[in-house]
Amino acid sequence: MNCNDRDFLGLTPADKMALSRRTFLKGSAGGIGLAALGSVLGSAAFAAAPGAAPHFQPKAKRIIYLFQSGAPSQLDLFDPKPAMAAMRGKDLPESIRKGQRLTTMTSGQKNFPVAPTIFNFKQHGQSGAWFSELMPHMASKADEWCVVRSMFTEAINHDPAITFMQTGSQLAGRPSIGAWASYGLGSENKDLPAYVVLSSFGSGRPDDQPLYDRLWGAGFLPTKHQGVKLRNKGERVLYLKDPEGMSREVRRESLDELAALNQRRHDVLGDPEIQTRIAQYEMAFRMQTSVPDLLDLSKEPQHVLDLYGPDVKRPGSYASNCLLARRLCERDVRFVQLFHMGWDHHGGLPKAIKGQCNDTDHATAGLLTDLKQRGLLDDTLIVWGGEFGRTIYSQGSLTETNYGRDHHPRCFTVLMAGAGVKKGTTYGETDDFSYNIVKDGVHVHDLNATILHLMGVEHTRLTYRYQGRDFRLTDIHGEVVKKLLA
Amino acid sequence: MRLSRLSLTAACLLGTLSAAERVQFNRDIRPIFSDTCFACHGPDESKNKGKLRLDTLEAARKGGKSGDPAIVPGKPEQSAVMKRLLTTDPDDHMPPAEFHKVLTAAQVDTVRRWIAEGAEYQGHWAFQEPRKAAVPPIPAGGNAIDGWLGRTLAEKGLAPNPEADRATLLRRAALDLTGLPPSEDDQKAFLADNSPDAWSRALDRLLASPHFGEQMAVQWLDFARYADSNGFQSDTTRTMWPWRDWVIRAYNENKPFDQFTIEQLAGDLLPNPLESQVVATGFNRNHRLNGEGGRIVEEWFVESVIDRLETTGSTWMALTLNCCRCHDHKYDPISQKEFYQLFAYFNSNEESGVLGDFGGAASTRKGGNTPPLLLLADADARQKIAAADAALAEAQAALKNAGPVDARAQVAWEARLLSALAGKAVSWSPLSVRTATSAGGATLTRQPDGSYLAGGKNPANDTYAVNAALPAGKLTGLLLEAFPDASLPGGSLGRFTNGNFVLSDVTVTLVSPDGQRQVLPIADAQADFEQPGYPIKSLVDEAAPAGKGKKATPKTKAGPGWAIAGNVDANKVPRKALFVLPPTTVAAGSTLTVELHQKAIGGHNIGRFRLSTSDQPRAALDLKESPATATLRVLLMKEPSTRTAADRKELARLFLESPDHPRQALQARVNAAMKAKQDASMSGLEVMVMKERATPKDAFVLNRGEYDKPGAKVERKLPAVLPPLPAGEPNNRLGFARWLVNGKHPLTGRVWVNRAWERLFGTGLVKTSENFGSQAEWPSHPELLDWLAVDFVERKWDMKGMLKFIMMSRAYRQSAAVTADKLEKDPENRLISRGPRFRLSAETIRDQALATSGLLIPKIGGPSVKPYMPEAVWDETSVYGDMRNYKADTGEGLYRRSLYTIWKRTAAPPSMLLFDSATREVCTVKRSRSNTPLQALSLLNEVTYIEAARKLAEATLRQPGDLDRRLAWAFRRVTCRELQADEAKVLRAGLEKRLTAFRADLPAAQKLLATGRSPAPSDVDAAELAAWTVTANILLNLDETITRE
């Protein structure tokens, strides 16, 4: 397929040429009926380019990807290992570690004392899925979740690992998953971009982990596919506000003047790019209304706010972002991604993870409830997870009530729910130490292939030619994990 | 390559091939095979399916496993390839359905015709040495370029556009060559110059502008992934702007491209290199450096070298070498082994490959430059350093002259302290240490003040054991003091690279003379400071008094241990922790062993410490008093006559150390002078450069590209598909650099002239300017490309000359107007049927706004600057590193050209990213050019553009004449052309309406005028200025304004 040149509105060069010829032949002088133009562009925005995705009927019209940055401990949340209680304090057997590499934060440790979780696990729902006591709200949705305990990755440090999850490569330079979706599927909403990103700081470990532009970047795809951030500090969408002292009337009139002058230039030169420019200024004007409307939570009733927990009232919090995610979904924004920081618990894990769960548990469950009662969960895919797992052995000293865990790429847990996902399932198995996968491993590329599949995209066909190679999100790997699908 | 025989039709561009024409392998067949066949039947033998290769005639004739020849020249019906393409049997059909590659009927027919015509293979065009073919007839007023282009246009029945009007032309050239609009003087001079060489002289003026180097450098900074930060997780500062300034200077001096290349790739290896030639090698130090905790050095060393290799390959050869990192190249004849042979040219830099404490000053959180480094000092800096040196010598001499004894001052000091200290009670006795050992192999060295300084190896998790004789009496508490020391990272208290430590446990064991061991639990603890999340209370033992010889367990811990946030400068002061022990009677001859465990986080060991004990009751134990103070109090309270010689000596020593001693002021002066010297050395900058090891580092094929899977050892060698290293050249980076630019290399010249073409026409002659490998698009005008490439070498790599030659062509000078016919026949202007028209770069859009408004500070070079950026631009998603809390400059830094804007890779300037700038994380040789609503919002609302509009409005209002004349002036100022009557009507109507509106709402006008830091004029009517500001805002947003036409 080749929709390389689709623009923000989803216009291909062919669309633009048709549009241009139309206005060109009309040869309007000095002004243009903006409404007429808008209608032409509006319909074009929804038209699929020839050969573009979706490749088949999608299960998920949109996705909310709840990224937990820093790597939550699977051992304390989703992957109970009761046999570890008896191993407490004993050295991790070499038969399990098998000489596999460790980070240099713990590779110098003399011993690797097994640190069983101090949190209680219970089975929940009809499905009997296991959740620890830290996640009571998410546990109450046990029958909605598909818990994948057998995720694995290749990177052992945060930066490369989160870059790998997001772009399919540990090194910078590739497009992010949301940019791929925007490129392949375009925008469903003419007033908002296809890929929107929100971030929040965690209270478990407030100084970790930083995020980077590249995580929602377009890589080598056209820039228009990069995620648009709803920022958690300062202006929520950059440059959205008119300057002080400029009324909406003055703005509207000045845009009309601008359009008239641009139109006149088009009449002289005939360059179709000018028409696109005019349309983009109109969309910018609409965004000045649509974004504040999106962000205005004042009309959300109390019982809805309650679903997300008390933190929902704090702008920039994870809970508030979850509520915004639902509002974005309602507006058919295709790819919404939250990043919640603070999951990197090398030491003092029990306290820190409680903070993180306080931040996220209530709101995540609330989001599911809210989507479900609005009928949106059927065609919205939810993904919850981080960039790798954590070690069974304690980093630093192990005490009755305290331990830390280092990075662990060989297994971790990701949760999915919503559109097309096999609900109430637990998939994959790890060994008694949650150290190696013993059954049904799911590689990062497999997860990404599956996400794209649910969105109606065959991951091997969503390609972009760059530097002579047809690149994919999944590189040359990835298998759709059929067993996760409903 | 027989290009001269090639027809110049642009058929390939439009996807049709006329029946009469001979099929050409490179133009017609290779793109099909490369895209649909070579992945399984190409150069990567390990991936060959059915043992079949189709990339050479010999292999294709031989066929694969089946034994049938895949291609029989002249006989398509006998060629297995045709059977496989045509069959309807899904099992046999090629390419297999799962690859989603489908040949069109036209493509299948092209393959058939090529076989029928003899299946003649050609080497990939870009790997053949370019040659100049005879130039077609040159139309009047044009040059060789118009000869080539004219032929193609004529074949399509198109004629070039007439020349653009002069004002447009000058603006086009000025924006292309300097990134700034032409000055009014330049415009007037050019419009008035009727001589035949007016255009040539206008170009000469622009090429001589010091802003030429800035404009050219922007692209080169993308290639070189230049930035002001180290990248990765902490993304801390680095200082490489002297390299950036070298690039600007090199372009301005018109350094020939061969020299430009050699100095950047291997300036350090030139005989007796100039300082500037070594600075130039910063090109390959601009890559990111990983400083994340826990990184594995070997892994990131390999990534650094590969980044360098990929960047060099992309920049000079437009080759994607990275494909060969894990396997033989799928499309290009370069093997994995050859990749690592190239790797061997770049792996022997004297470097660690990571950011941090591997021999460098840079720290993972505070940033800095990583060796190898070059100290740069200009005359000014040298002078500052010399002055600082002199001041330091003077201060040191003064300190030396001031004797340690000052009896009068000491008496006064004693009297003052005595009254202050009388009545205080607690006392601490430093341990009489017998042995102090490190379990992890560090050295612990006793210091004059009784403390121990750790040195040598810094083990992951150390335990210090201190053994001391204890006098008979009571034992109730233990005091741990930690001190900063110059030998510790950052002059802090801890041994980890960030200067921190985490004390995870303390074990106190008392052994009586009869050998009885008693472990004393920590009953309580307090510290004068603790890092959030690492409280001292986490060291408290919960259990009841200990059993004999056994550590009291279990413990209850409130955290991983006690830490002191040693990475923060303010925390680099002595710290104390007090441990309350159960009151214990000590028999004469007892010994005490204190173990300090540091097991919470690897390497977080204490740097310098002292232990003391107390016999005071628990209630009296607190941290209000240090042992030094306690000693002092005891001494002072003795009658002077009863003081022993030792007492007097100790008192004198304590006085000497006190801030009241006259020497202390002198010492402070010395410290300040040392700091000043450090600052002065900073102004003589250190930049990162290449420095070759005396002995090259071994290189290996890395299986699957993984650092920990080395295979066969390899030596430096150039890929077989490219020309060999000429005899006599050294087989190192210098030889490699010279080989690139010796004029025989098939890629270097083509790649660079193609980039020049892309800069001037929007699209290269080879559209895939980023890739000249087999997957490259066939050039729109292959003979022109080769002609220009050879010409470039013949010009001795004269970059300005080559640009000027292209700009002298009629093709460049055409108007950009497009007709429906041209839009249909030449939609992307690949045939150059009209003048190039495309959006300006991110940098140029901003620079132009600053220039037309008069805000621009045209200063060239120097440290990066901080213009307006959105609130929290660095903090919104990170609390790491030293690039936080962005604060815009207050002076000229707001108005410098955009290439000087400080660049943090993981949070780059948002308005640059919106306009398609590279992120500078990795080498980027081509930017996209998008058109989005977010760009509109930025130009409409960003403070930079509102302020520019206000200044432009102010300048307009200071023009003589009426409203119409002023409108025309402002319009011309922004677009460089005359305002037309219908346009004037639109603008005038809007302006008048706004004048009324702002007159009715003066506060609104004043608010609008308050945007931006430059002062609003007091002598201009606010409503009028506001109305004109909006008009200027419209002008700066015109499509025409942000486009070069």
Interface residues (C-beta under 8 A of the other chain):
Chain A: D7 F8 P13 M17 S20 R21 F24 L25 A29 G30 R101 T103 T104 M105 T106 S107 G108 Q109 K110 I156 N157 H158 D159 L171 A172 G173 P193 S199 F201 R205 P206 D207 D208 Q209 P210 L211 Y212 D213 R214 G217 A218 F220 L221 P222 T223 K224 Q226 V228 K229 R231 N232 K233 G234 E235 V237 L238 Y239 L240 K241 D242 P243 E244 G245 M246 S247 E249 V250 R251 E253 S254 E257 L258 A260 L261 N262 R264 R265 V268 L269 G270 D271 P272 E273 I274 T276 R277 I278 Q280 Y281 M283 A284 M287 Q288 F339 M341 H346 G347 G348 K351 A352 Q395 G396 S397 T399 E400 T401 N402 G404 D406 H407 E458 T460 R461 R465 Y466 Q467 G468 R469
Chain B: E98 H100 G231 F232 Q233 S234 D235 R288 N290 E292 G293 G294 R295 I296 V297 E303 D307 S314 T320 C323 K330 Y331 D332 P459 A460 N461 V502 S504 D505 G533 Y534 S538 P554 K555 T556 K557 A558 G559 P560 G561 H597 K599 A600 I601 G602 G603 D708 T768 E770 N771 G773 S774 Q775 A776 A816 A817 V818 T819 A820 L823 P827 E828 R837 F838 R839 P870 E871 A872 V873 D875 E876 T877 S878 V879 Y880 G881 R905 T906 A907 A908 P910 S911 L913 L914 F915 D916 T919 E921 V922 S928 S930 N931 T932 P933 L934 Q935 A936 L937 S938 L940 N941 E942 V943 I946 Q980 D982 E983 K985 V986 L987 A989 G990 K993 R994 A997 D1001 P1003 A1004 A1005 Q1006 K1007 L1008 L1009 A1010 T1011 A1026 V1030 N1033 I1034 N1037 L1038 D1039 E1040 T1043 E1045
